[in-house]
Amino acid sequence: MTGKNALRASLRAAREAQPRVEIPVPSAFVARLKPGLTVASYVPFGGEADPSPFARAAVDAGCVIALPHVVRRSLPMRFLSWETEAALIAGPFGLHQPAEDAAELEPDIILTPLVGFDRGGNRIGQGAGYYDRAFLAHPNAWRVGIALSVQQVDTLTPDPWDVPLQAIATELEWITP
């Protein structure tokens, strides 16, 4: 098992050992919301922290919600329009995502699931690179990680392709590297 894979396994185990808690939506996040902005959220799976309070705050502020849509590892993730009551379809890797014919949107804010993070905004994800590629494709989007505090490590050494987060929300605090 490589160093990153061992770290992922350890962090997933720590995350899954925690009781489910709601991550509070900080006022700094709400202050960035404006009617018409597109907020890319996600449907959590495998113990990921739930971003729905952030998505609800965005909808309440007049924002549009998009969700990731994945076809296969070799293709980039797209963000497709999602109405909060619309049905989702099964995607690869156990994802729940909008149907392929939903409108593709340009995100202004990308809520990002994490496996691990450090206070410098470095993150470790599932390992497929979808979010790093999405960050590069949408360089003006505000990158916000959603995680439990037990997922924090002292230091992560980013790879050359890693794109750091600009904020991280946990059940304990709002971190701005």
Helices and strands as residue ranges (DSSP letters): H 3-16, H 27-32, E 38-40, H 52-60, E 64-69, E 78-81, E 89-90, G 92-94, E 96-97, E 109-113, E 116-117, E 123-124, H 130-137, E 142-146, G 149-151, E 167-169, E 174-175
